[in-house]
């Protein structure tokens, strides 16, 4: 139950992510700067499993996750399931998008429910990996329009509705404006429930808005919890990393 959009710009990009979740799930943990094998990264955390749905590292790589609710495949037995958010964390130290697929293939995917993983960098085309239970598919190249959507409720209808909102907010999807994407992610109709981009229904809601901005000098992650969920604080959290010098020289 999430929506992600992005735009590339000179030597960088912006990515927006709405995380939608069941009200029964634990509170999110605000993003912090951590390290994996000496590589710094920023990630919010899932309060239940400790994984994450999104991270950005000092190489300017962003990796994010969307569940594939339309796929009925399930790992067996249930007790051996592996958290999808841990697979995102396993990518925390990658210096280039080209290293993601080989590492992804070493993960315990057969114990993981279906999902899609998106990776962006300033130097490469987007990489989209899809674990669908029967196997793994990958594609790297332009994704048009630049949006991915998931929903556990009326999946096809919700995706169609949000794509309709996207078309209205972003009339030129090949060149989306920052302000257009920001406004799209906050689209909310109280009567529309799951069909809004910032959604709110009796059993689930958008938990947070996250934006990642990458340029030649820095990686900035801005995180804002949505205040309607169980009284969570709606204060914005901003974390910044200096770009790793190797990644900066690669785009000079």
Secondary structure by P-SEA (a helix, b strand, c coil): ccccccccccccbbbbbbbbbbccccccccbbbbbcccccbbbbbcccccccccccccccbbbbbbbccccccccccccccccaaaaaaaacccccccccaaaaaaccccccccbbbbbbcccccbbbbbbcccbbbbbbccccccbbbbbccaaaaaaaaaaaaaaaaccccccccaaaaaaaaacccccccccccccccccccccbbbbbbbcccbbbbbbbccccccccccbbbbbbbcccaaaaaaac
